[in-house]
Amino acid sequence: WQTPDTPVVPPLLEQWPLVPDPPPHLQASASVAGSTVSFDASALDPDGIGGYWWSFGDLASAPGATPVHTYRAPGTYRATVWASDRLGRTAAKVVDVVVPGP
């Protein structure tokens, strides 16, 4: 067994991904009915969508594209949704929600 005098660099056989992988194209909205809000997210990505996660702006969160959340108090909340493709690229959108008072 001999060790070469100069370092041997292995040939680069494949570089992955060959083109940049953009994040998913994400759209989100909210429909307010009193203190209950229905959220809707839709994402498109050629790699497929792996999942959605919502943070409602009041320390509560939930998975899925179309969760329903009830706020405990009136006010303005910033809900954020994240969508991930099957390769792990992530996009986020913020939806401002105004919950009316009694």
Secondary structure, DSSP 8 states (H G I E B T S, - for coil): ----SS---------SSSS-----EEEEEEEEETTEEEEEEEEE-TT-EEEEEEE-SSS-EEESSS-EEE-SS-EEEEEEEEEEETTS-EEEEEEEEEE---
